[in-house]
Amino acid sequence: MAEPLRIMSLHALEYCERLFYLEEVEEMRVADERVYAGRRLHVEIEKKDDARKGNVLSRPDVVRRKKKATKPNANPEPAWAQRAESQQPVQDPEETEGERVTLSLESEKWGLTGKIDCIRRRDGMLIPYEHKRGRSARTPDNKPEAWASDRLQVIAYAALLAESTGQKVTEGRVRYHADNVMVRVPIDDQALDDLKHSISRARLLQSTIERPPVTENERLCVKCSLAPVCLPEEARLASMLSELPPEAREVRQLKLFPADDDRRTLHVLTHGARIGRKGDRLEVSVLGEAPQLHPSREIGQIVLHGFAQISTQALRMCGQQEIGVHWITTGGRYSGAWVSGTGSVQRRIRQYRAFTDSELCLQLAIRLAEARARGQLSFLLRSSREAERSSPEMQSSIKAIRKLLSPMLRATSIDSLRGYEGGIGAYYFRALPDLIVPEAGEEMKPDGRSRRPPRDRCNALLSFGYALLLKDVMNAIMVVGLDPSLGFFHRPRSQAPPLALDLMELFRVPLVDLPVIASINRKQWDIETDFDIAGQQVWLSDEGRKKLISIYERRKSDYWRHPVLRRSLSYSRIMELEVRLLEKEWMNEGGLFARMRLR
Ligand code: SF4
């Protein structure tokens, strides 16, 4: 038998079908200030109820159909609740007019479960009440009325109350606190038909893997707590850009996706350091030092470098509070992440289906390769304008990259695209030594690109920078709920998940190459103490890692203006945004992914 629907989910359904789908099917919930304020209102109401319970019932807040195991005569249930469990009509808990209780109800007949804010008896009739913080809707002649979603919610409560008590419930009421009005909702045949229709629509949506389109009423999105994950403005923009000729495209300022991340990343580099939990704080302990405490709400990610440890209790708290936990080896390689959930199955099915479409994969890969190649070209061009960094080798690399760009965009297979992309990369890395100013020293110049292991200091910096980037891209993929192990461009060859490798291409130049070369040119590196050299292999020392982490984290919080969305966001937010835009590519809302360009 299907799980009962939460009555609140019908409220969401009436508000916006996509909201219902995101919350109830894909199980995404984001509590924002409005949600918290709503919860506070309900807590206040419950407190008032508790204060009045001296003359009502000890705890009349749960009516379940399943009998609980209780000791005979120990802590006896109120009489009306006992009758409810035996499925007899429930006697009204409030024999006196004006008394109120909160009540949880569940009905097999309706397939619904929910908690009524309060019930009153008026003129002998039971009336369910719902409290709302906001204002009521208005009729054309300015009379207060209930919003459709609130009306449906109170109808559902009335239906369950009538079933539980065996009494007729002919009216529900919604109290709007902002304009201090009470709206009466008739519970008649029309109301019950509307409820049935809404339940069957909810069941239908639960059975599909397609996410419903964004609502046409834009004003609903402004108040919706899921706007940052739904990205309604971006979906509308994608549809507008695809339908209109360029001259008619007018892009508005889009603001529903938060511009910055207010939670920071906690890097733990000391070998043997231990992260534990102390209340709602994370405690980092290092032998011989005073422990450091970090409020968990301020942390978005924990990165354990080398042999740092984390306790089960701390891991559990990270799972509950959606704090990403990542491990990077002593050699500077990204080794994995811990995720508390697996993401919704509908989302995964859509992703798998999309990535079995070879034409879609090719088109996405071309866009990705173009974004990276244009970023590399812009970086070289920008540097070549500075006299001391321009060289014949750099000019020839720029020319060769330009020449390869057009055929790359016309690639007809992933393999040929890889060939063009590899060629462009080789020319780019050939020019990289010329980007280093002479004062930085020959030791800091790269000799081509060497990965495993890095063979010079510049490559050691790039490799560790890419490991940090991989960690952040993985975190963004996990937050969005896609499967990192299936990508559209990279093959599953190494330990690194292909989708993360795909998305990294967008950020290698702006988040790693650019700040690393700039830091070398600023002579920020000590060629002795910041590096450990073992034969042909060059690694960063602990000191060097700390320095690069701080350069990288600073860069991540830089703002950058997205050329299509035309608004500035921090790079860390852009990573998540690009993952969400990628997902839209297979949900009929595509066209905006990988449009970012370095200028
Ligand atoms: S942001 Fe808008 S379209 Fe998206 S779920 Fe909320 S109300 Fe619906």
Residues whose N, C-alpha, C, O or C-beta is under 5 A from the ligand:
A	BS01	SF4	C16 R18 L19 V214 T215 L220 C221 C224 L226 A227 C230 P232
